[in-house]
Amino acid sequence: MNKISFPDYKCDVLIIGSGVAGLSLALRLADNYKIIVLTKSKLNESSTLYAQGGIAAVFDKKDSINYHIKDTLISGNGLCDKEVVSFIIKNAESCIHWLINNGVSFDTNSTKIKNKSYHLAKEGGHSHRRIFHNADCTGREIENTLIKKVLQHNNISIFEYSIAIDLITFKKFNSLIPRRAVGAWVWNCNKKQIESYHAKAIVLATGGASRVYQYTTNPEIASGDGIAIAWRAGCRVANLEFNQFHPTCLLYTHEEGPNFLLTEALRGEGAWLVRPDRSRFMLSIDKRAELATRDIVSRAIDYEIKNNNIDCVYLDITHKSEQFIRTHFPIIYNKLLNFGFDLTKDIIPVVPAAHYTCGGVIVDKLGRTDINGLYAIGEISYTGLHGANRLASNSLLECLVYAWSASKSLMKTLPSINYFGSLPVYDNKINNKKYHLNVNELELNSYISKIRKSMWNHVGIVRNIKSLKHAKNEINLLKKEIDKYYNNNYFSEKLLKIRNMSQVAKLIIHSAIKRKESRGLHYVQEYPDLLSRAIPTILIPNNYKK
């Protein structure tokens, strides 16, 4: 029987993750409930911070809800949940107003809202201009604005450098009690100790898993922690084979940090994709040319690079005026100058990089997972919106709508939930040992490198059966070694990360092998055609209970 202890921290809602999904949910609940937000790094370090594009919402008179729905369904290639797509898009307008009312600033120009005129951008796959943005740093504007609001609220407590290890459920405490999430074990990076958090409800808002790939636009924190934690707790996951590769990232060999992303809005404003001789190649691929969906553009670039034995293709917007470029893309312009490129004069070398996890933990329209009291919102979740390929600028929208819908569910259910009282202590022998300073960091770094290289080389933009099987064997062996490390009481922040990365990589490969067709972001050379019926790939953990 597990030992029990009183929790170190107690709250009404424990939110794990500090991006737009987690922070907007915290703000929607905090007037009535005590909220704790955990973040594995500093508060503003999230994928939201790096989002350049914006939020898709219908405000232009020439546009319509039906057009936005249609564009999303086309991009999702048969795997979108139409009911969910409609639900999210119909609630986009209210979420934009909520952001504006909370102080978020969007670029002005053409569409009037409350006597203001907003500039709407256009991105790949969109038939109309509908992207609300703040120059080319929309995510930063939203994240920083929400952080200011969160820090001003007395009912919200922030715990930085705190890494969730695993969830605490009733099943871990007493097998006779129905399964319910009641808390989490958390590693305090500063104090080097395990702490317990008790809550009436837990919300995973940890983002995606693109750091399992060697080249990615994502920050260090995007290692799939929430997906792995939910899977170990008994939650189903879906469609993890669909990892979106952003077509245009600056070519430079910086494996450790995020590759610098060149927003799709550049192509929305007329940038071309060209070969080294400046000839365009997308015109013969898709009638939308550079504004085709990301799966199509990324594969086209991958083909050009491999077929012509070149390192990259190029992004060319030099036919636009210098004033236009510097006004609309100030951050990108200045960042590229640091790398030695002038966006107004030079063609920019670009390659695809892992960008977004389209699958995730299965949730309903309220963000509820398979476990009572456990929610998942944002990129970690599988809602049914994105299908086989995410439409640009639908991701922040999904975060906002599901933060709102989850808040409605929580406000309805929290009054009837009681605290459980005492909690089981961490059920691994490592809580009896001090932080291990003798963990071989070089060996752990080699594990990370092997995982990321295997995923990039064998589970990338274009796949084949042999490569997928090779990746499966390679990751399985690595995972066994990593689990042995973990179970033998060795412990560090990096080991927690690798434990989750290896689990998520294994799930992605399993999903990819199960799908015997090419659809959206999943292209397999032996199965180039679509099956007649589009079915989500659902993986079920051994401890799953209906």
C-alpha positions as CSV (number, residue, x, y, z in Angstrom):
1,M,0.0,0.0,0.0
2,N,1.3,3.5,-0.9
3,K,2.4,5.8,1.9
4,I,0.3,9.0,2.2
5,S,1.1,12.6,2.9
6,F,-0.5,16.0,2.9
7,P,0.1,17.9,-0.3
8,D,2.7,20.7,-0.5
9,Y,0.2,22.9,-2.5
10,K,-3.5,22.9,-2.9
11,C,-5.8,24.8,-5.3
12,D,-9.1,24.5,-7.1
13,V,-7.6,24.1,-10.6
14,L,-4.0,23.1,-11.4
15,I,-3.0,24.3,-14.9
16,I,0.2,22.7,-16.3
17,G,1.5,25.0,-19.0
18,S,1.7,28.8,-19.5
19,G,0.9,29.4,-23.2
20,V,-2.2,31.1,-24.5
21,A,-4.4,28.1,-23.6
22,G,-3.3,27.9,-20.0
23,L,-3.2,31.6,-19.2
24,S,-6.5,32.4,-20.9
25,L,-8.2,29.6,-18.9
26,A,-6.6,30.9,-15.7
27,L,-7.9,34.4,-16.3
28,R,-11.4,33.1,-17.1
29,L,-11.6,31.1,-13.8
30,A,-9.6,33.3,-11.4
31,D,-12.4,35.6,-10.2
32,N,-14.1,32.6,-8.5
33,Y,-11.4,30.0,-8.0
34,K,-7.9,29.6,-6.7
35,I,-5.6,28.7,-9.6
36,I,-2.0,27.5,-9.8
37,V,-0.1,27.6,-13.1
38,L,3.0,25.4,-13.4
39,T,5.6,26.1,-16.1
40,K,8.7,24.0,-16.7
41,S,10.8,27.1,-17.6
42,K,10.2,30.8,-17.1
43,L,6.7,32.1,-17.4
44,N,6.8,33.5,-20.9
45,E,8.7,30.5,-22.5
46,S,6.0,28.8,-24.5
47,S,5.3,28.0,-28.1
48,T,2.8,30.8,-28.1
49,L,5.7,33.3,-27.7
50,Y,7.1,32.1,-31.1
51,A,3.9,32.2,-33.0
52,Q,4.4,34.8,-35.8
53,G,1.2,34.5,-37.9
54,G,-2.0,35.2,-35.9
55,I,-5.5,34.1,-35.2
56,A,-8.1,33.1,-37.9
57,A,-11.5,34.7,-37.5
58,V,-14.2,35.8,-39.9
59,F,-14.8,39.6,-39.8
60,D,-14.5,40.7,-43.4
61,K,-17.8,41.2,-45.2
62,K,-16.5,39.2,-48.2
63,D,-15.7,36.3,-45.9
64,S,-18.1,33.9,-44.1
65,I,-18.2,31.2,-41.4
66,N,-18.9,28.7,-44.1
67,Y,-15.8,29.7,-46.1
68,H,-13.6,29.3,-43.0
69,I,-15.2,25.9,-42.3
70,K,-14.7,24.8,-45.9
71,D,-11.0,25.9,-45.9
72,T,-10.4,24.0,-42.6
73,L,-12.1,20.8,-43.9
74,I,-10.1,20.9,-47.2
75,S,-6.8,21.3,-45.3
76,G,-7.7,18.5,-42.9
77,N,-8.2,16.1,-45.9
78,G,-11.2,14.1,-44.7
79,L,-10.2,13.7,-41.0
80,C,-11.7,16.8,-39.4
81,D,-14.6,16.5,-37.1
82,K,-17.1,18.7,-38.8
83,E,-19.1,19.4,-35.7
84,V,-16.0,20.5,-33.8
85,V,-14.8,22.6,-36.8
86,S,-18.1,24.5,-36.8
87,F,-18.1,24.9,-33.0
88,I,-14.6,26.5,-33.0
89,I,-15.0,28.7,-36.0
90,K,-18.4,30.0,-34.8
91,N,-16.8,31.0,-31.5
92,A,-13.9,32.8,-33.0
93,E,-15.4,36.3,-33.0
94,S,-16.1,36.3,-29.3
95,C,-12.6,35.1,-28.5
96,I,-11.1,37.9,-30.6
97,H,-13.2,40.4,-28.7
98,W,-12.1,38.8,-25.4
99,L,-8.4,39.3,-26.3
100,I,-9.0,42.9,-27.4
101,N,-10.9,43.6,-24.2
102,N,-8.0,42.2,-22.2
103,G,-5.6,44.6,-23.9
104,V,-4.2,42.6,-26.9
105,S,-3.2,44.9,-29.8
106,F,-3.8,43.8,-33.4
107,D,-2.6,45.7,-36.5
108,T,-5.1,48.2,-37.9
109,N,-6.1,48.9,-41.4
110,S,-9.2,47.5,-43.0
111,T,-11.9,45.8,-41.0
112,K,-13.8,47.9,-38.5
113,I,-14.4,46.7,-34.9
114,K,-15.7,49.2,-32.4
115,N,-14.6,52.1,-34.6
116,K,-11.1,50.5,-35.0
117,S,-9.8,49.3,-38.3
118,Y,-7.9,46.0,-38.3
119,H,-5.6,44.6,-40.9
120,L,-6.5,41.1,-41.8
121,A,-3.7,38.9,-43.3
122,K,-4.0,35.9,-45.6
123,E,-2.1,32.7,-45.3
124,G,-1.8,29.3,-47.1
125,G,-5.1,27.4,-47.5
126,H,-7.3,30.4,-46.6
127,S,-9.6,31.7,-49.4
128,H,-10.0,35.1,-47.7
129,R,-8.2,37.5,-45.5
130,R,-9.1,36.6,-41.9
131,I,-5.9,36.6,-39.9
132,F,-5.7,39.0,-36.9
133,H,-2.1,39.7,-36.2
134,N,0.4,42.0,-34.5
135,A,3.0,42.6,-37.2
136,D,5.0,39.4,-37.3
137,C,5.0,38.7,-33.6
138,T,1.4,38.0,-32.7
139,G,2.2,35.2,-30.2
140,R,4.5,37.5,-28.3
141,E,1.9,40.3,-28.1
142,I,-0.8,37.8,-26.8
143,E,1.5,36.0,-24.3
144,N,3.0,39.2,-22.8
145,T,-0.5,40.8,-22.5
146,L,-2.0,37.7,-20.8
147,I,1.1,37.5,-18.5
148,K,0.5,41.0,-17.3
149,K,-3.1,40.2,-16.5
150,V,-2.2,37.0,-14.7
151,L,0.4,38.6,-12.5
152,Q,-2.1,41.2,-11.4
153,H,-4.6,38.6,-10.2
154,N,-4.5,37.6,-6.5
155,N,-6.1,34.3,-7.2
156,I,-3.5,33.0,-9.6
157,S,-0.2,31.6,-8.3
158,I,2.7,31.0,-10.7
159,F,5.4,28.3,-10.1
160,E,8.2,28.6,-12.6
161,Y,10.8,25.9,-13.3
162,S,8.4,23.2,-12.1
163,I,8.2,20.0,-14.2
164,A,5.2,17.7,-13.9
165,I,6.4,14.1,-13.4
166,D,3.1,12.2,-13.3
167,L,-0.5,12.7,-12.4
168,I,-2.0,11.5,-9.1
169,T,-5.3,9.6,-9.6
170,F,-7.7,7.8,-7.3
171,K,-6.6,4.5,-8.9
172,K,-3.1,5.0,-7.6
173,F,-4.4,5.6,-4.1
174,N,-7.3,3.1,-3.9
175,S,-8.2,0.7,-6.7
176,L,-11.8,0.5,-5.5
177,I,-12.5,4.2,-6.1
178,P,-13.4,5.3,-9.6
179,R,-10.6,6.8,-11.5
180,R,-10.2,10.6,-11.1
181,A,-7.3,13.0,-11.3
182,V,-6.6,14.6,-8.0
183,G,-3.2,16.1,-8.3
184,A,0.3,15.9,-9.7
185,W,3.8,15.1,-8.6
186,V,6.1,17.9,-9.7
187,W,9.9,18.3,-9.8
188,N,11.0,21.7,-8.4
189,C,14.1,22.5,-10.5
190,N,15.4,25.1,-8.1
191,K,15.0,23.2,-4.8
192,K,15.8,19.8,-6.5
193,Q,12.9,18.0,-4.8
194,I,9.6,16.4,-5.6
195,E,6.5,18.2,-4.5
196,S,2.8,17.3,-4.6
197,Y,0.0,19.4,-5.8
198,H,-3.6,18.7,-5.0
199,A,-6.5,20.1,-7.1
200,K,-10.2,19.6,-7.7
201,A,-9.3,19.6,-11.5
202,I,-6.1,19.4,-13.5
203,V,-5.6,21.0,-16.9
204,L,-2.8,19.9,-19.2
205,A,-1.9,22.8,-21.5
206,T,1.7,21.8,-22.2
207,G,1.8,22.2,-26.0
208,G,3.1,19.9,-28.6
209,A,6.0,17.5,-29.3
210,S,7.9,18.8,-32.2
211,R,11.2,18.8,-30.2
212,V,11.3,15.0,-30.9
213,Y,12.5,16.1,-34.4
214,Q,16.1,17.2,-35.1
215,Y,15.0,20.4,-36.8
216,T,12.1,22.3,-35.4
217,T,10.6,25.7,-34.9
218,N,9.6,24.9,-31.4
219,P,11.3,25.9,-28.2
220,E,13.2,23.5,-25.9
221,I,10.1,23.0,-23.7
222,A,8.0,21.4,-26.5
223,S,9.1,17.8,-25.7
224,G,5.6,16.3,-25.5
225,D,5.5,16.1,-21.7
226,G,1.7,16.4,-21.4
227,I,1.0,13.8,-24.0
228,A,3.3,11.3,-22.3
229,I,1.9,12.1,-18.8
230,A,-1.7,11.7,-20.0
231,W,-0.8,8.4,-21.7
232,R,0.8,7.0,-18.6
233,A,-2.3,8.0,-16.6
234,G,-4.5,6.0,-19.0
235,C,-5.7,8.5,-21.6
236,R,-6.1,7.6,-25.3
237,V,-4.3,9.6,-28.0
238,A,-5.2,10.1,-31.6
239,N,-3.6,11.0,-35.0
240,L,0.0,11.5,-33.7
241,E,1.3,10.5,-37.1
242,F,0.3,14.0,-38.4
243,N,3.2,16.2,-37.4
244,Q,3.1,19.4,-39.4
245,F,6.4,20.7,-40.9
246,H,6.4,24.4,-41.5
247,P,7.7,24.9,-45.1
248,T,9.8,28.0,-44.6
249,C,12.4,28.0,-41.8
250,L,15.8,29.7,-42.2
251,L,18.5,27.3,-43.3
252,Y,21.2,27.2,-40.6
253,T,22.7,24.4,-38.6
254,H,21.4,25.2,-35.1
255,E,20.1,21.8,-33.9
256,E,19.8,22.7,-30.2
257,G,17.6,25.8,-30.5
258,P,14.5,26.5,-32.5
259,N,15.0,27.1,-36.2
260,F,14.0,30.6,-37.1
261,L,10.5,30.5,-38.8
262,L,9.6,32.7,-41.7
263,T,5.9,33.3,-41.3
264,E,3.4,32.1,-43.8
265,A,2.1,35.6,-44.0
266,L,5.1,36.4,-46.2
267,R,3.7,34.2,-48.9
268,G,0.2,35.6,-48.1
269,E,1.6,39.0,-49.0
270,G,3.2,37.8,-52.2
271,A,6.5,36.1,-51.5
272,W,7.5,33.4,-53.9
273,L,9.3,30.0,-53.4
274,V,12.1,29.7,-55.9
275,R,15.0,27.5,-57.0
276,P,18.6,28.8,-56.8
277,D,18.1,30.2,-60.4
278,R,15.1,32.1,-59.0
279,S,12.5,30.1,-61.0
280,R,9.3,29.4,-59.2
281,F,8.2,25.7,-58.7
282,M,4.9,25.9,-56.9
283,L,3.0,27.0,-59.9
284,S,3.1,23.5,-61.4
285,I,2.3,21.8,-58.1
286,D,-1.0,23.4,-57.0
287,K,-3.3,26.1,-58.4
288,R,-2.9,28.0,-55.2
289,A,0.9,28.0,-55.8
290,E,2.8,29.3,-52.7
291,L,-0.6,29.5,-50.8
292,A,-1.3,25.8,-50.9
293,T,-1.6,24.1,-47.6
294,R,1.5,23.3,-45.6
295,D,1.6,19.6,-46.3
296,I,1.7,20.2,-50.0
297,V,4.3,23.0,-49.9
298,S,6.6,21.1,-47.5
299,R,6.6,18.0,-49.7
300,A,7.2,20.1,-52.8
301,I,10.2,21.7,-51.1
302,D,11.5,18.3,-49.9
303,Y,11.2,17.0,-53.5
304,E,13.1,20.0,-54.9
305,I,15.9,19.6,-52.4
306,K,16.3,15.9,-52.9
307,N,15.7,15.8,-56.7
308,N,18.1,18.6,-57.4
309,N,20.7,17.7,-54.7
310,I,20.6,21.2,-53.2
311,D,20.6,22.3,-49.5
312,C,17.5,24.5,-49.7
313,V,15.1,26.5,-51.7
314,Y,14.6,30.3,-51.4
315,L,11.9,32.7,-50.3
316,D,11.8,35.8,-52.5
317,I,9.8,38.9,-51.6
318,T,12.2,41.4,-53.2
319,H,9.5,42.4,-55.7
320,K,7.7,44.2,-52.8
321,S,8.7,47.7,-51.7
322,E,11.2,48.1,-48.8
323,Q,8.6,50.2,-46.9
324,F,6.0,47.4,-47.2
325,I,8.3,44.7,-46.0
326,R,9.7,46.6,-43.1
327,T,6.3,47.8,-42.0
328,H,4.6,44.3,-42.1
329,F,7.5,42.1,-41.1
330,P,9.7,44.2,-38.7
331,I,10.8,41.4,-36.5
332,I,11.7,39.0,-39.3
333,Y,13.5,41.8,-41.2
334,N,15.7,42.7,-38.2
335,K,16.3,39.1,-37.3
336,L,17.5,38.2,-40.8
337,L,19.9,41.2,-40.7
338,N,21.6,39.5,-37.8
339,F,22.1,36.4,-39.9
340,G,23.5,38.4,-42.8
341,F,20.3,38.6,-45.0
342,D,18.4,41.7,-46.2
343,L,14.8,40.6,-46.8
344,T,14.2,43.6,-49.1
345,K,17.1,42.7,-51.4
346,D,18.1,39.0,-50.9
347,I,16.4,35.7,-51.5
348,I,16.3,33.8,-48.2
349,P,17.4,30.1,-47.9
350,V,14.6,28.1,-46.4
351,V,13.9,24.4,-45.5
352,P,10.9,22.7,-43.7
353,A,11.1,22.0,-40.0
354,A,8.9,20.3,-37.5
355,H,6.3,22.8,-36.3
356,Y,3.0,21.5,-34.9
357,T,1.5,18.3,-33.4
358,C,-1.9,17.9,-35.1
359,G,-2.8,14.8,-33.0
360,G,-2.8,14.5,-29.2
361,V,-4.8,13.5,-26.2
362,I,-8.4,12.8,-27.1
363,V,-10.9,15.3,-25.6
364,D,-14.5,16.3,-26.0
365,K,-15.8,19.8,-26.8
366,L,-15.3,20.8,-23.2
367,G,-11.7,19.7,-23.2
368,R,-12.4,16.7,-21.0
369,T,-10.1,13.6,-21.3
370,D,-10.8,10.0,-20.6
371,I,-10.0,10.6,-16.9
372,N,-12.5,12.4,-14.6
373,G,-11.2,15.8,-13.5
374,L,-8.5,15.9,-16.2
375,Y,-8.7,18.4,-19.1
376,A,-6.3,19.0,-22.0
377,I,-6.4,22.1,-24.1
378,G,-4.3,23.6,-26.8
379,E,-1.7,21.8,-28.9
380,I,-1.5,18.8,-26.5
381,S,-5.1,17.9,-27.4
382,Y,-6.8,16.1,-30.2
383,T,-10.1,17.9,-30.7
384,G,-10.9,17.0,-34.3
385,L,-10.2,20.5,-35.7
386,H,-7.1,19.9,-37.6
387,G,-7.6,16.5,-39.2
388,A,-4.7,15.4,-41.3
389,N,-3.2,18.9,-41.7
390,R,-3.7,22.1,-39.7
391,L,-4.9,25.2,-41.5
392,A,-2.6,28.1,-40.7
393,S,-3.6,30.3,-37.7
394,N,-6.3,27.9,-36.5
395,S,-4.1,26.8,-33.6
396,L,-4.2,29.9,-31.4
397,L,-8.0,30.0,-32.2
398,E,-8.4,26.4,-30.9
399,C,-6.5,27.3,-27.7
400,L,-8.8,30.3,-27.0
401,V,-12.1,28.5,-27.8
402,Y,-11.2,25.4,-25.7
403,A,-10.0,27.6,-22.8
404,W,-13.4,29.2,-22.9
405,S,-15.4,25.9,-23.2
406,A,-13.3,24.2,-20.5
407,S,-13.9,27.2,-18.2
408,K,-17.6,26.8,-18.6
409,S,-17.4,23.1,-17.8
410,L,-15.2,23.7,-14.7
411,M,-17.4,26.5,-13.3
412,K,-20.3,24.2,-13.5
413,T,-18.6,21.2,-11.9
414,L,-16.1,22.6,-9.4
415,P,-18.7,23.6,-6.7
416,S,-19.7,19.9,-6.3
417,I,-16.1,18.6,-6.0
418,N,-14.4,18.1,-2.6
419,Y,-10.7,17.8,-1.9
420,F,-9.5,14.3,-1.5
421,G,-7.5,15.1,1.6
422,S,-4.2,13.2,1.9
423,L,-2.3,12.0,-1.2
424,P,0.0,9.1,-1.9
425,V,3.7,10.0,-1.9
426,Y,5.5,9.6,-5.1
427,D,5.4,5.9,-5.9
428,N,8.9,5.5,-7.1
429,K,12.0,4.9,-5.0
430,I,13.6,8.1,-6.2
431,N,11.6,10.2,-3.8
432,N,13.7,8.6,-1.0
433,K,17.0,9.7,-2.7
434,K,18.6,13.0,-3.1
435,Y,18.9,14.7,-6.5
436,H,21.6,12.6,-8.4
437,L,24.5,14.8,-9.4
438,N,26.2,11.8,-10.9
439,V,23.7,11.4,-13.8
440,N,25.8,11.1,-16.9
441,E,24.7,14.3,-18.8
442,L,26.8,13.4,-21.8
443,E,25.0,10.1,-22.1
444,L,21.6,11.7,-21.7
445,N,22.5,14.3,-24.4
446,S,23.4,11.4,-26.7
447,Y,19.9,9.8,-26.1
448,I,18.3,13.1,-27.1
449,S,20.3,13.4,-30.2
450,K,19.6,9.8,-31.2
451,I,15.8,10.2,-30.7
452,R,15.7,13.5,-32.7
453,K,17.9,12.2,-35.6
454,S,15.9,9.0,-35.9
455,M,12.6,10.8,-36.0
456,W,13.9,13.3,-38.6
457,N,15.6,10.7,-40.8
458,H,12.9,8.0,-40.7
459,V,9.5,9.6,-39.6
460,G,9.8,12.9,-41.5
461,I,8.0,14.6,-44.4
462,V,8.2,11.6,-46.8
463,R,8.2,8.1,-45.1
464,N,8.5,4.5,-46.2
465,I,7.9,1.2,-44.4
466,K,11.5,0.2,-44.0
467,S,12.4,3.5,-42.4
468,L,9.4,3.4,-40.1
469,K,10.4,-0.1,-38.9
470,H,14.0,1.0,-38.4
471,A,12.8,4.0,-36.3
472,K,10.5,1.7,-34.3
473,N,13.4,-0.7,-33.4
474,E,15.8,2.2,-32.7
475,I,13.4,4.1,-30.4
476,N,12.2,0.9,-28.6
477,L,15.9,0.1,-27.7
478,L,16.5,3.7,-26.6
479,K,13.3,3.7,-24.5
480,K,14.3,0.5,-22.7
481,E,17.7,2.1,-21.8
482,I,16.0,5.3,-20.7
483,D,13.4,3.5,-18.6
484,K,16.2,1.5,-16.9
485,Y,18.0,4.7,-16.0
486,Y,14.8,6.1,-14.6
487,N,13.8,3.0,-12.6
488,N,17.3,2.7,-11.1
489,N,16.7,6.0,-9.3
490,Y,18.9,8.2,-11.4
491,F,17.2,11.6,-11.7
492,S,17.6,15.0,-13.4
493,E,15.5,17.5,-15.3
494,K,17.0,16.2,-18.6
495,L,16.0,12.6,-17.7
496,L,12.4,13.7,-17.2
497,K,12.5,15.3,-20.6
498,I,14.0,12.2,-22.3
499,R,11.6,9.9,-20.6
500,N,8.7,11.8,-22.2
501,M,10.4,12.3,-25.6
502,S,11.0,8.6,-26.0
503,Q,7.4,7.8,-25.0
504,V,6.0,10.3,-27.5
505,A,8.4,9.3,-30.3
506,K,7.2,5.7,-29.8
507,L,3.6,6.7,-30.0
508,I,4.2,8.8,-33.2
509,I,5.9,5.8,-34.9
510,H,3.2,3.4,-33.8
511,S,0.5,5.7,-35.3
512,A,2.5,6.2,-38.5
513,I,2.9,2.4,-39.0
514,K,-0.9,1.9,-38.4
515,R,-1.9,4.3,-41.2
516,K,-1.6,2.4,-44.5
517,E,-2.3,5.3,-46.8
518,S,-1.0,8.8,-47.7
519,R,-3.2,11.5,-46.3
520,G,-2.3,15.1,-45.4
521,L,0.9,15.3,-43.5
522,H,1.4,11.5,-43.5
523,Y,3.0,10.5,-46.8
524,V,4.2,6.9,-47.2
525,Q,5.9,5.9,-50.5
526,E,4.4,2.4,-50.5
527,Y,0.9,3.7,-49.9
528,P,0.6,6.8,-52.1
529,D,-3.2,6.8,-52.4
530,L,-6.1,7.6,-50.0
531,L,-8.2,4.9,-48.5
532,S,-11.9,5.2,-49.3
533,R,-12.7,5.9,-45.7
534,A,-11.0,8.4,-43.4
535,I,-10.5,7.0,-39.9
536,P,-8.6,8.6,-37.0
537,T,-5.7,6.6,-35.6
538,I,-6.5,5.9,-32.0
539,L,-4.0,4.4,-29.6
540,I,-5.2,2.9,-26.3
541,P,-2.9,2.5,-23.2
542,N,-3.0,-0.7,-21.2
543,N,-4.5,1.1,-18.2
544,Y,-7.3,2.7,-20.2
545,K,-10.8,2.3,-18.6
546,K,-14.0,3.6,-20.1
